[in-house]
Amino acid sequence: MDKIFTVRLSDDKNAVEIIDQTLLPNEIKFLRLETPEAVFEAIKELRVRGAPAIGIAAGFGMYVCAKKLSEDNFYGELNKLGNYLVSSRPTAVNLAHAVERMLSAAKGADKKLALALLYEESTKIYDEDKQMCRKISEYGLTLVKDGDGILTHCNAGALAASEYGTGLGTLLLGKEKGYNFHVFSDETRPLLQGARLTSFELNHAGIDVTLICDNAASLLMSQGKIDACFVGCDRVAANGDTANKIGTRSVAINAKFHNIPFYVFCPSSTIDFNCESGEKIVIEERGGDEIKTKFFEKPIAEAEVKCFNPAFDVTPAELITAIVTEKGICRYPYTSSLKKLFG
């Protein structure tokens, strides 16, 4: 996004800088995160969100916060810091993957050398994500044609990554290359990432976008207005089951019924070969206030009404037409195609 960055290391290298996505689209505000608590809170409260962006924030965050750790038990404290950050959003495998990379980079080194290695590794995580997003977007363009109607759910664009993003990257890159898409953006309850973020991104990129309620998607499919569904994801199991923002499963079921391709876009770091299937994915549950009060002037339900607010659901592999990665496109059965592509 022109002049709007998602996450980066500050020029003085003493803070992680992010755009506060909880304030979009009404306010564009950038934050400096200088402590473990600040990085944790930003990830937990979705000020920075999207699997790749969370991983980048954790990488930079570990480097910034490591500077304040003691020399005596440096690696032990670094390990505690990593575990603390991972606990902020346990479903997103990119977060744990980034932390593991940072810990591996610093292992066995004294503090001075470890800090140099942590800086190098955190910038690698960022640069690799930029390259991966570009490649994912290029592969995605082979699946669509000019004029297609695309349904999106949640946000998987530049605001969820370093550049271009995953699920929206194809649309943003396509716009640069002269493609004209019409995008229907699910509002994506309860945090409205589709309304607040996807619509914001696409509108500012000059892409034709129409915001819809989540439960209008099936009607549009029946009317022939949707040619493909694009989503990102937070974790892909070894069998191709995919965890993404709550409601993604419903989109996939509707797409299957209407014979519409359903595409999942993700970097290889999101694929968890140690997780056999979606049944093994831990589903984060969030507070009920996100349903009852967040974004509303007054509560929309009485205080004593119970809420069930899972952040994700799991889409079974057989409902996914293809998984698009930086190394190529995989198709069902994913137990073989993912293994073949990634060895």
C-alpha positions in Angstrom: 0.0 0.0 0.0 1.5 3.3 -1.0 2.9 5.2 1.9 1.0 3.0 4.4 3.1 0.2 5.9 1.9 -2.6 8.0 4.9 -3.6 10.2 8.5 -2.6 10.1 11.6 -2.1 12.3 12.0 1.6 13.3 14.9 3.6 11.8 16.6 3.7 15.2 16.1 -0.1 15.5 14.6 0.3 19.0 11.0 -0.4 18.2 8.6 -2.3 16.1 6.4 0.2 14.2 2.9 -0.9 13.1 -0.3 0.7 11.8 -3.0 0.2 14.4 -5.5 -1.8 12.4 -8.2 -1.6 15.1 -8.7 2.1 14.2 -9.1 1.6 10.4 -10.7 2.9 8.3 -11.6 5.9 10.3 -8.1 6.8 11.6 -4.6 6.0 10.3 -2.3 5.9 13.4 1.2 4.3 13.7 2.5 2.8 17.0 5.9 2.2 18.4 6.2 -1.1 20.3 9.3 -1.1 22.5 8.5 -3.7 25.2 7.4 -7.4 25.3 4.1 -6.3 26.8 3.5 -3.8 24.0 4.3 -6.4 21.2 2.1 -9.0 23.0 -0.8 -6.6 23.4 -0.6 -5.5 19.7 -0.8 -9.1 18.5 -3.4 -10.2 21.0 -5.7 -7.2 20.3 -5.2 -7.5 16.5 -3.5 -4.1 16.2 -1.3 -6.1 13.9 -2.9 -9.2 12.4 -2.7 -11.6 9.5 -0.4 -14.6 9.8 2.6 -13.2 7.9 2.5 -9.8 9.6 2.3 -11.4 13.0 5.4 -13.4 12.3 7.2 -10.4 11.1 6.1 -8.4 14.2 7.3 -11.3 16.5 10.7 -11.4 14.7 11.3 -7.7 15.0 9.8 -7.7 18.5 12.3 -10.4 19.7 15.2 -8.4 18.4 14.1 -5.1 19.9 13.2 -6.7 23.3 16.4 -8.8 23.4 18.5 -5.7 23.8 17.1 -5.3 27.3 17.8 -8.9 28.5 20.6 -9.7 30.9 23.8 -11.2 29.6 24.0 -13.8 32.4 21.0 -15.9 31.3 20.5 -14.3 27.9 19.2 -17.3 25.9 17.0 -18.5 28.8 15.3 -15.1 29.0 15.1 -15.0 25.2 13.3 -18.4 25.2 10.8 -17.1 27.8 10.2 -14.0 25.7 9.5 -16.2 22.6 7.1 -18.4 24.5 5.3 -15.3 25.9 4.8 -13.9 22.4 3.6 -17.2 21.0 0.9 -17.4 23.6 -0.7 -14.2 22.3 -2.2 -15.9 19.2 -1.6 -19.7 19.4 -3.4 -20.7 16.2 -1.2 -18.7 13.8 1.7 -21.0 13.0 3.7 -18.1 11.4 4.0 -16.6 14.9 5.6 -19.8 16.4 7.6 -20.3 13.2 9.2 -16.9 13.4 10.0 -17.3 17.1 11.6 -20.6 16.5 13.8 -19.1 13.7 14.8 -16.3 16.0 15.7 -18.7 18.9 17.7 -20.9 16.5 19.6 -18.0 15.2 20.7 -16.9 18.6 21.4 -20.3 20.2 24.9 -20.7 21.5 25.9 -17.1 21.0 26.8 -14.4 23.6 24.5 -11.4 23.8 26.5 -9.2 21.5 26.7 -11.8 18.7 23.2 -12.9 19.4 21.8 -9.4 18.8 23.6 -9.2 15.5 22.2 -12.6 14.5 18.7 -11.7 15.7 18.7 -8.5 13.6 19.8 -10.4 10.5 17.2 -13.1 11.0 14.3 -10.7 11.6 15.1 -8.8 8.4 15.3 -12.1 6.6 11.8 -13.0 7.8 10.6 -9.6 6.5 12.4 -9.8 3.1 11.4 -13.4 2.5 7.8 -12.6 3.1 7.9 -9.8 0.5 9.3 -12.2 -2.1 6.8 -14.9 -1.1 3.8 -12.6 -1.4 4.9 -11.5 -4.9 5.3 -15.1 -6.1 2.0 -16.2 -4.5 0.3 -13.3 -6.3 1.8 -14.2 -9.7 0.6 -17.9 -9.3 -2.8 -16.6 -8.3 -3.2 -14.6 -11.5 -3.0 -17.9 -13.5 -6.3 -18.9 -11.9 -8.5 -15.9 -12.9 -9.2 -13.8 -15.9 -10.0 -10.1 -16.5 -13.5 -9.1 -15.3 -13.9 -12.0 -12.8 -16.1 -11.5 -9.7 -14.2 -12.5 -6.6 -15.5 -13.1 -3.1 -13.1 -12.4 -0.2 -13.4 -13.2 3.5 -11.5 -11.5 6.3 -8.3 -9.7 5.2 -5.3 -11.3 3.6 -3.8 -8.3 1.7 -0.9 -5.9 2.3 -2.3 -5.2 5.8 -1.8 -8.8 6.7 1.7 -9.1 5.4 4.8 -7.2 4.2 3.6 -6.3 0.7 0.8 -7.4 -1.6 -0.4 -10.0 0.9 -1.6 -13.5 0.1 -5.4 -13.7 -0.5 -5.6 -10.2 -1.9 -2.1 -10.1 -3.5 -3.4 -11.5 -6.8 -6.0 -8.7 -7.0 -3.5 -6.0 -6.1 -0.9 -7.3 -8.6 -3.6 -7.8 -11.2 -4.6 -4.2 -10.9 -1.1 -3.2 -11.6 -1.1 -5.4 -14.7 -4.4 -4.0 -16.0 -6.8 -6.6 -14.8 -10.3 -5.4 -13.8 -11.9 -7.4 -11.0 -15.1 -6.8 -9.2 -14.6 -7.8 -5.6 -17.4 -8.7 -3.1 -15.9 -8.2 0.3 -17.6 -10.2 3.2 -17.8 -7.9 6.2 -16.4 -10.8 8.3 -18.0 -10.7 11.7 -17.4 -10.1 14.5 -14.3 -7.9 14.0 -15.3 -6.7 10.6 -11.8 -7.1 8.9 -13.5 -7.4 5.5 -15.4 -4.1 6.0 -12.7 -2.2 7.8 -9.6 -3.6 6.2 -10.2 -5.4 2.9 -12.6 -2.8 1.6 -10.1 -0.1 2.7 -7.2 -1.7 0.9 -9.0 -2.4 -2.3 -10.7 1.0 -2.4 -7.4 2.8 -2.0 -5.9 0.5 -4.7 -8.6 1.6 -7.1 -10.2 -1.9 -7.3 -13.9 -2.1 -7.8 -15.2 -3.4 -4.4 -18.6 -4.0 -2.9 -19.1 -4.6 0.8 -21.6 -7.3 1.7 -22.9 -8.9 4.9 -21.4 -12.4 5.4 -24.7 -14.1 4.9 -25.3 -12.5 1.5 -22.5 -14.5 -0.1 -24.6 -17.5 -1.0 -27.2 -15.4 -2.8 -24.5 -13.7 -4.9 -23.2 -17.1 -5.8 -26.6 -18.3 -6.9 -26.9 -15.2 -9.1 -23.7 -16.0 -10.9 -21.8 -13.0 -9.7 -19.0 -14.9 -8.0 -16.3 -16.6 -10.2 -13.9 -17.5 -7.4 -13.4 -17.2 -3.7 -10.1 -15.9 -2.3 -9.0 -16.4 1.3 -5.8 -16.5 3.3 -5.2 -18.7 6.2 -3.5 -19.0 9.6 -2.5 -22.7 9.4 -2.6 -25.5 6.9 -2.5 -29.1 8.3 -0.5 -31.7 6.5 -3.7 -33.1 4.9 -4.8 -29.7 3.6 -7.3 -28.8 6.2 -7.1 -25.1 6.7 -7.8 -22.8 9.6 -8.9 -19.2 8.8 -11.1 -16.5 10.2 -14.5 -17.8 11.5 -17.0 -18.1 8.6 -14.5 -19.3 6.0 -15.9 -22.9 6.3 -19.3 -21.6 5.4 -17.9 -19.8 2.3 -16.3 -23.0 1.2 -19.4 -25.1 1.7 -21.5 -22.6 -0.3 -18.8 -22.5 -3.0 -18.8 -26.3 -3.3 -22.6 -26.3 -3.7 -22.5 -23.7 -6.4 -19.5 -25.2 -8.2 -17.3 -22.2 -7.6 -13.6 -22.6 -7.1 -12.4 -21.9 -3.6 -8.7 -20.9 -3.3 -6.6 -20.6 -0.3 -3.4 -18.4 -0.5 -0.6 -18.9 1.9 3.2 -18.9 2.3 5.0 -22.1 3.0 5.6 -21.0 6.6 1.8 -21.4 7.2 1.9 -25.1 6.4 2.3 -27.2 9.5 3.5 -30.7 8.5 3.6 -31.7 12.1 -0.2 -31.2 12.3 -1.9 -34.2 10.8 -5.3 -32.7 10.3 -7.6 -29.8 11.2 -8.8 -31.8 14.2 -5.4 -31.1 15.8 -5.6 -27.3 15.3 -6.2 -25.3 18.5 -9.1 -22.9 17.9 -8.6 -19.6 19.7 -11.7 -18.4 21.6 -12.1 -14.7 22.2 -14.2 -12.5 24.5 -17.9 -12.0 24.0 -17.6 -8.3 24.0 -16.4 -8.5 20.4 -19.8 -9.7 19.5 -22.0 -7.6 21.8 -20.3 -4.2 22.1 -17.3 -3.7 19.9 -18.0 -1.2 17.1 -21.4 -0.5 18.5 -22.5 2.7 20.3 -24.6 0.6 22.7 -24.6 -3.1 23.5 -26.6 -5.2 21.0 -27.4 -7.9 23.6 -28.0 -8.0 27.4 -25.0 -8.3 29.6 -26.0 -11.7 31.0 -26.4 -13.3 27.5 -23.6 -15.8 26.9 -21.4 -15.6 23.8 -19.4 -18.2 21.8 -16.7 -16.4 19.9 -14.2 -18.7 18.1 -11.6 -16.7 16.1 -11.3 -19.4 13.5 -12.9 -22.4 11.9 -11.4 -25.2 9.9 -12.2 -25.8 6.2 -11.9 -29.5 5.3 -9.3 -30.2 2.5 -11.9 -31.7 0.2 -13.7 -28.3 -0.1 -10.6 -26.5 -1.2 -10.0 -26.2 -5.0 -6.4 -25.3 -4.7 -3.8 -24.0 -2.2 -1.6 -21.3 -3.7 1.9 -21.0 -2.3 5.1 -19.2 -3.3 6.4 -22.5 -4.7 3.4 -23.4 -6.8 -0.2 -24.5 -6.7 -1.3 -27.6 -4.9 -4.5 -29.5 -5.5 -6.5 -32.2 -3.7 -5.4 -34.7 -2.3 -3.1 -32.4 -0.4 -1.4 -35.2 1.5 0.5 -35.9 -1.7 0.6 -32.6 -3.5 1.9 -30.6 -0.5 4.5 -33.3 0.2 5.5 -33.3 -3.5 5.9 -29.6 -3.7 7.7 -29.1 -0.4 9.6 -32.4 -0.1 
